[in-house]
Amino acid sequence: MTNPLEGLGGEGGFDLNAIMQQAQALQSQIVDAQDKLAETIVDGTVAGGAVTVKVTGTGELVGVEIKQGEFDGSSPDDLEDLGAVIVAAYREAKGKADALASETMGPLAGGLGGGPGAAGGEPPFKLGF
């Protein structure tokens, strides 16, 4: 039985060590970008500033601020409205977090390549088998 990798080195082939080094460097960049996203806070504000929700760049909810006097909680309708406003503020903040993550991770994901039909298109190299 022959080695499927035999003859792939040298001229016309590829350097497996170089590919591994590139993969490790890319992995390090991805981890750094994910860490930065986890530390970044974005907010969503609705109802004229009555409610602000804060999420990390990874979409984790980390805070809710409600302006005093905007919702008194004296009626079930008021509390229901507050819940809907918090959800809307979260959706706005999450949309910003998703856009930030796309902007941050997009260039890195493009370096991964992909199969036919994948967002990244063809891989940056061909294996030859």
N, CA, C and O of each residue as an XYZ file, in Angstrom:
516
protein
N       0.853     -1.181      0.000
C       0.000      0.000      0.000
C       0.893      1.236      0.000
O       1.901      1.272      0.706
N       0.536      2.234     -0.775
C       1.363      3.426     -0.880
C       0.858      4.503      0.074
O      -0.306      4.504      0.476
N       1.744      5.403      0.419
C       1.434      6.520      1.299
C       0.717      7.597      0.488
O       1.281      8.073     -0.497
N      -0.499      8.005      0.855
C      -1.227      9.002      0.068
C      -0.556     10.371      0.094
O      -0.842     11.213     -0.757
N       0.336     10.606      1.064
C       1.011     11.901      1.146
C       2.352     11.886      0.423
O       2.988     12.930      0.277
N       2.788     10.716     -0.029
C       4.066     10.586     -0.703
C       4.079     11.417     -1.977
O       3.130     11.395     -2.761
N       5.157     12.141     -2.166
C       5.307     12.933     -3.374
C       4.637     14.297     -3.311
O       4.636     15.021     -4.306
N       4.063     14.669     -2.160
C       3.397     15.966     -2.065
C       4.344     17.066     -1.619
O       4.016     18.243     -1.767
N       5.485     16.732     -1.088
C       6.448     17.742     -0.668
C       7.266     18.200     -1.846
O       7.124     17.681     -2.953
N       8.124     19.173     -1.608
C       9.026     19.633     -2.658
C       8.297     20.462     -3.696
O       7.238     21.032     -3.432
N       8.887     20.520     -4.892
C       8.309     21.322     -5.966
C       6.911     20.847     -6.333
O       6.671     19.649     -6.487
N       6.004     21.785     -6.471
C       4.650     21.450     -6.882
C       3.794     20.906     -5.747
O       2.590     20.725     -5.923
N       4.388     20.641     -4.589
C       3.626     20.109     -3.461
C       3.384     21.193     -2.435
O       3.352     22.381     -2.758
N       3.214     20.773     -1.200
C       3.029     21.758     -0.146
C       3.840     21.338      1.063
O       4.175     20.166      1.230
N       4.146     22.304      1.896
C       4.936     22.087      3.097
C       3.971     21.948      4.272
O       3.386     22.929      4.729
N       3.815     20.714      4.753
C       2.877     20.445      5.835
C       3.221     21.237      7.092
O       2.324     21.690      7.803
N       4.511     21.407      7.372
C       4.913     22.181      8.556
C       4.470     23.641      8.426
O       4.005     24.240      9.395
N       4.616     24.203      7.236
C       4.199     25.588      7.022
C       2.689     25.719      7.197
O       2.212     26.696      7.775
N       1.948     24.752      6.707
C       0.490     24.782      6.842
C       0.109     24.685      8.314
O      -0.795     25.389      8.764
N       0.780     23.827      9.064
C       0.494     23.690     10.503
C       0.814     24.987     11.240
O       0.069     25.393     12.132
N       1.917     25.640     10.871
C       2.276     26.911     11.507
C       1.225     27.976     11.199
O       0.847     28.753     12.075
N       0.754     28.008      9.952
C      -0.284     28.969      9.585
C      -1.572     28.691     10.350
O      -2.249     29.618     10.795
N      -1.906     27.423     10.499
C      -3.120     27.047     11.228
C      -3.009     27.458     12.692
O      -3.979     27.946     13.273
N      -1.837     27.264     13.295
C      -1.650     27.645     14.689
C      -1.722     29.161     14.850
O      -2.300     29.658     15.817
N      -1.137     29.896     13.902
C      -1.191     31.351     13.964
C      -2.633     31.831     13.819
O      -3.062     32.739     14.531
N      -3.374     31.227     12.905
C      -4.770     31.590     12.705
C      -5.591     31.275     13.954
O      -6.445     32.065     14.356
N      -5.332     30.130     14.558
C      -6.053     29.756     15.778
C      -5.780     30.775     16.882
O      -6.692     31.153     17.618
N      -4.545     31.213     16.998
C      -4.184     32.209     18.003
C      -4.911     33.532     17.742
O      -5.390     34.175     18.676
N      -4.990     33.935     16.468
C      -5.695     35.167     16.124
C      -7.185     35.048     16.435
O      -7.803     36.010     16.892
N      -7.758     33.882     16.192
C      -9.181     33.670     16.476
C      -9.442     33.750     17.979
O     -10.412     34.375     18.406
N      -8.588     33.125     18.778
C      -8.748     33.170     20.237
C      -8.623     34.611     20.729
O      -9.399     35.046     21.580
N      -7.645     35.355     20.195
C      -7.479     36.754     20.593
C      -8.716     37.575     20.234
O      -9.177     38.392     21.031
N      -9.248     37.357     19.034
C     -10.439     38.092     18.603
C     -11.637     37.741     19.478
O     -12.419     38.622     19.836
N     -11.791     36.459     19.828
C     -12.893     36.046     20.699
C     -12.759     36.670     22.085
O     -13.752     37.095     22.676
N     -11.538     36.726     22.603
C     -11.307     37.351     23.911
C     -11.671     38.831     23.867
O     -12.303     39.354     24.785
N     -11.262     39.500     22.787
C     -11.576     40.924     22.645
C     -13.086     41.137     22.574
O     -13.612     42.066     23.187
N     -13.784     40.278     21.827
C     -15.242     40.386     21.746
C     -15.888     40.190     23.115
O     -16.839     40.892     23.460
N     -15.376     39.238     23.895
C     -15.945     38.957     25.212
C     -15.757     40.136     26.170
O     -16.525     40.297     27.119
N     -14.734     40.957     25.920
C     -14.460     42.113     26.781
C     -15.158     43.382     26.307
O     -15.265     44.347     27.064
N     -15.634     43.392     25.067
C     -16.267     44.575     24.497
C     -17.742     44.610     24.889
O     -18.437     43.598     24.815
N     -18.206     45.777     25.303
C     -19.603     45.953     25.697
C     -20.297     46.833     24.664
O     -19.806     47.908     24.320
N     -21.436     46.371     24.175
C     -22.288     47.170     23.290
C     -23.643     47.308     23.958
O     -24.021     46.493     24.800
N     -24.371     48.352     23.574
C     -25.665     48.547     24.216
C     -26.772     48.752     23.202
O     -26.549     49.116     22.047
N     -27.958     48.502     23.685
C     -29.169     48.756     22.917
C     -30.075     49.611     23.768
O     -30.356     49.272     24.917
N     -30.535     50.710     23.217
C     -31.386     51.632     23.966
C     -32.684     51.842     23.202
O     -32.673     52.092     21.997
N     -33.801     51.737     23.914
C     -35.118     51.906     23.286
C     -36.001     52.775     24.180
O     -35.615     53.174     25.278
N     -37.184     53.047     23.674
C     -38.202     53.830     24.401
C     -37.648     55.180     24.832
O     -37.818     55.609     25.973
N     -36.980     55.840     23.887
C     -36.460     57.172     24.172
C     -35.426     57.195     25.274
O     -35.287     58.195     25.978
N     -34.704     56.109     25.429
C     -33.664     56.041     26.451
C     -34.152     55.510     27.786
O     -33.400     55.496     28.761
N     -35.401     55.075     27.841
C     -35.948     54.571     29.100
C     -35.264     53.282     29.536
O     -35.093     53.043     30.732
N     -34.874     52.454     28.578
C     -34.234     51.176     28.894
C     -32.983     51.015     28.030
O     -33.016     51.233     26.819
N     -31.889     50.633     28.671
C     -30.645     50.322     27.982
C     -30.192     48.949     28.440
O     -30.135     48.663     29.636
N     -29.877     48.117     27.481
C     -29.381     46.773     27.768
C     -27.942     46.704     27.280
O     -27.626     47.188     26.193
N     -27.075     46.105     28.080
C     -25.669     45.960     27.717
C     -25.349     44.477     27.519
O     -25.709     43.632     28.338
N     -24.667     44.186     26.413
C     -24.223     42.822     26.123
C     -22.766     42.871     25.700
O     -22.271     43.903     25.247
N     -22.086     41.745     25.853
C     -20.715     41.653     25.361
C     -20.748     41.460     23.852
O     -21.803     41.218     23.266
N     -19.592     41.571     23.241
C     -19.480     41.333     21.810
C     -19.823     39.913     21.422
O     -20.045     39.626     20.246
N     -19.869     39.015     22.402
C     -20.261     37.630     22.142
C     -21.748     37.406     22.403
O     -22.246     36.291     22.247
N     -22.462     38.471     22.802
C     -23.909     38.380     22.987
C     -24.365     38.056     24.391
O     -25.558     37.848     24.615
N     -23.449     38.007     25.343
C     -23.821     37.704     26.734
C     -24.416     38.953     27.386
O     -23.797     40.018     27.374
N     -25.606     38.823     27.950
C     -26.269     39.920     28.645
C     -25.514     40.224     29.933
O     -25.311     39.338     30.763
N     -25.094     41.495     30.100
C     -24.337     41.855     31.300
C     -24.980     42.991     32.096
O     -24.524     43.301     33.197
N     -26.025     43.615     31.561
C     -26.648     44.682     32.328
C     -27.927     45.201     31.711
O     -28.111     45.179     30.494
N     -28.811     45.671     32.587
C     -30.059     46.313     32.167
C     -30.203     47.569     33.012
O     -30.145     47.515     34.240
N     -30.390     48.700     32.343
C     -30.591     49.967     33.044
C     -31.977     50.499     32.686
O     -32.343     50.574     31.513
N     -32.741     50.867     33.716
C     -34.079     51.414     33.518
C     -34.097     52.790     34.177
O     -33.805     52.925     35.365
N     -34.446     53.810     33.390
C     -34.506     55.158     33.943
C     -35.602     55.237     34.993
O     -36.711     54.735     34.808
N     -35.265     55.865     36.069
C     -36.216     56.031     37.161
C     -37.419     56.851     36.687
O     -37.269     57.855     35.990
N     -38.608     56.405     37.079
C     -39.831     57.119     36.764
C     -40.474     56.718     35.447
O     -41.600     57.129     35.166
N     -39.784     55.922     34.632
C     -40.327     55.525     33.343
C     -41.375     54.418     33.498
O     -42.380     54.405     32.787
N     -41.139     53.501     34.420
C     -42.056     52.389     34.668
C     -42.222     52.283     36.176
O     -41.247     52.073     36.898
N     -43.453     52.427     36.652
C     -43.645     52.374     38.106
C     -44.039     50.987     38.612
O     -43.942     50.719     39.809
N     -44.480     50.106     37.720
C     -44.808     48.747     38.138
C     -46.103     48.624     38.891
O     -46.364     47.594     39.513
N     -46.925     49.659     38.850
C     -48.165     49.630     39.625
C     -49.256     48.808     38.954
O     -50.246     48.445     39.589
N     -49.074     48.516     37.676
C     -50.098     47.719     36.998
C     -49.433     46.595     36.205
O     -48.287     46.720     35.772
N     -50.164     45.500     36.022
C     -49.614     44.401     35.221
C     -49.262     44.837     33.803
O     -48.286     44.350     33.233
N     -50.039     45.743     33.232
C     -49.753     46.220     31.883
C     -48.416     46.952     31.835
O     -47.649     46.809     30.882
N     -48.153     47.730     32.866
C     -46.899     48.469     32.926
C     -45.714     47.503     32.980
O     -44.699     47.716     32.316
N     -45.850     46.454     33.768
C     -44.776     45.461     33.860
C     -44.615     44.683     32.550
O     -43.500     44.358     32.144
N     -45.735     44.393     31.903
C     -45.678     43.699     30.614
C     -44.986     44.581     29.575
O     -44.172     44.098     28.788
N     -45.310     45.864     29.576
C     -44.662     46.811     28.661
C     -43.161     46.867     28.939
O     -42.354     46.904     28.010
N     -42.796     46.874     30.201
C     -41.383     46.910     30.572
C     -40.662     45.683     30.024
O     -39.558     45.788     29.488
N     -41.288     44.531     30.161
C     -40.683     43.307     29.639
C     -40.465     43.389     28.141
O     -39.407     42.998     27.647
N     -41.452     43.890     27.409
C     -41.335     44.014     25.953
C     -40.241     45.003     25.576
O     -39.522     44.792     24.600
N     -40.113     46.072     26.335
C     -39.091     47.079     26.060
C     -37.699     46.499     26.326
O     -36.763     46.770     25.573
N     -37.558     45.715     27.376
C     -36.265     45.079     27.671
C     -35.886     44.121     26.545
O     -34.733     44.089     26.116
N     -36.842     43.353     26.072
C     -36.584     42.421     24.960
C     -36.148     43.202     23.721
O     -35.197     42.811     23.046
N     -36.830     44.293     23.423
C     -36.475     45.103     22.250
C     -35.068     45.678     22.391
O     -34.302     45.699     21.428
N     -34.733     46.139     23.583
C     -33.394     46.689     23.811
C     -32.339     45.596     23.667
O     -31.263     45.832     23.118
N     -32.649     44.403     24.161
C     -31.710     43.282     24.024
C     -31.494     42.950     22.545
O     -30.364     42.734     22.108
N     -32.578     42.912     21.789
C     -32.459     42.587     20.363
C     -31.593     43.611     19.637
O     -30.791     43.254     18.774
N     -31.757     44.874     19.988
C     -30.929     45.911     19.363
C     -29.458     45.703     19.733
O     -28.581     45.755     18.871
N     -29.197     45.469     21.016
C     -27.824     45.263     21.465
C     -27.225     43.999     20.854
O     -26.063     43.995     20.448
N     -28.006     42.941     20.789
C     -27.527     41.675     20.216
C     -27.222     41.839     18.733
O     -26.256     41.264     18.232
N     -28.036     42.618     18.026
C     -27.763     42.901     16.619
C     -26.437     43.610     16.440
O     -25.680     43.301     15.520
N     -26.153     44.567     17.325
C     -24.870     45.267     17.274
C     -23.719     44.312     17.598
O     -22.664     44.364     16.967
N     -23.931     43.446     18.580
C     -22.894     42.476     18.957
C     -22.621     41.516     17.808
O     -21.467     41.189     17.531
N     -23.679     41.061     17.139
C     -23.507     40.152     15.999
C     -22.760     40.833     14.863
O     -21.905     40.217     14.227
N     -23.073     42.097     14.604
C     -22.382     42.839     13.545
C     -20.910     43.019     13.900
O     -20.039     42.887     13.040
N     -20.635     43.319     15.162
C     -19.256     43.470     15.615
C     -18.500     42.154     15.494
O     -17.348     42.134     15.059
N     -19.139     41.063     15.876
C     -18.506     39.742     15.777
C     -18.226     39.395     14.318
O     -17.172     38.844     14.003
N     -19.146     39.709     13.444
C     -18.957     39.441     12.013
C     -17.789     40.247     11.468
O     -16.964     39.737     10.711
N     -17.735     41.491     11.858
C     -16.669     42.382     11.414
C     -15.314     41.911     11.948
O     -14.307     41.958     11.242
N     -15.303     41.463     13.189
C     -14.060     41.041     13.830
C     -13.606     39.674     13.353
O     -12.424     39.476     13.074
N     -14.527     38.735     13.256
C     -14.171     37.350     12.933
C     -14.173     37.066     11.435
O     -13.513     36.130     10.985
N     -14.904     37.861     10.660
C     -15.031     37.626      9.228
C     -13.707     37.465      8.500
O     -13.529     36.483      7.778
N     -12.771     38.395      8.663
C     -11.495     38.248      7.958
C     -10.729     36.992      8.384
O     -10.013     36.396      7.579
N     -10.879     36.599      9.630
C     -10.191     35.395     10.108
C     -10.832     34.144      9.530
O     -10.135     33.214      9.124
N     -12.162     34.120      9.493
C     -12.865     32.958      8.956
C     -12.584     32.797      7.465
O     -12.565     31.678      6.951
N     -12.368     33.909      6.773
C     -12.051     33.849      5.355
C     -10.755     33.111      5.096
O     -10.581     32.532      4.024
N      -9.841     33.118      6.054
C      -8.570     32.425      5.911
C      -8.690     30.930      6.069
O      -7.744     30.195      5.783
N      -9.848     30.466      6.523
C     -10.035     29.035      6.726
C     -10.397     28.313      5.443
O     -10.269     27.092      5.347
N     -10.848     29.071      4.462
C     -11.293     28.433      3.220
C     -12.598     27.713      3.465
O     -13.323     28.032      4.408
N     -12.895     26.763      2.639
C     -14.123     25.997      2.776
C     -14.325     25.193      1.521
O     -13.610     25.371      0.535
N     -15.266     24.337      1.554
C     -15.529     23.515      0.386
C     -16.335     24.267     -0.638
O     -16.705     25.420     -0.415
N     -16.614     23.636     -1.758
C     -17.443     24.273     -2.764
C     -18.786     24.669     -2.170
O     -19.429     23.884     -1.474
N     -19.193     25.887     -2.452
C     -20.473     26.360     -1.944
C     -20.385     26.957     -0.550
O     -21.355     27.551     -0.079
N     -19.249     26.816      0.122
C     -19.088     27.403      1.449
C     -18.849     28.900      1.301
O     -18.462     29.378      0.234
N     -19.083     29.629      2.381
C     -18.926     31.077      2.329
C     -17.502     31.467      1.942
O     -17.298     32.479      1.272
N     -16.529     30.681      2.355
C     -15.144     30.999      2.049
C     -14.715     30.543      0.674
O     -13.607     30.865      0.246
N     -15.549     29.807     -0.031
C     -15.183     29.334     -1.359
C     -14.267     28.135     -1.284
O     -14.346     27.339     -0.347
N     -13.402     28.005     -2.264
C     -12.471     26.879     -2.319
C     -11.371     27.060     -1.274
O     -11.063     28.194     -0.906
N     -10.772     25.969     -0.787
C      -9.667     26.105      0.148
C      -8.481     26.768     -0.548
O      -8.394     26.746     -1.776
N      -7.557     27.365      0.233
C      -6.442     28.087     -0.366
C      -5.399     27.165     -0.984
O      -4.457     27.653     -1.608
N      -5.536     25.849     -0.832
C      -4.601     24.892     -1.414
C      -5.341     23.629     -1.779
O      -6.437     23.372     -1.281
N      -4.743     22.848     -2.643
C      -5.347     21.566     -3.021
C      -4.457     20.453     -2.492
O      -3.231     20.537     -2.569
N      -5.078     19.412     -1.957
C      -4.326     18.306     -1.382
C      -3.735     17.376     -2.438
O      -2.714     16.742     -2.171
N      -4.312     17.270     -3.582
C      -3.745     16.461     -4.635
C      -4.170     14.995     -4.606
O      -3.621     14.184     -5.352
N      -5.118     14.646     -3.776
C      -5.635     13.264     -3.776
C      -7.107     13.263     -3.534
O      -7.726     12.199     -3.498
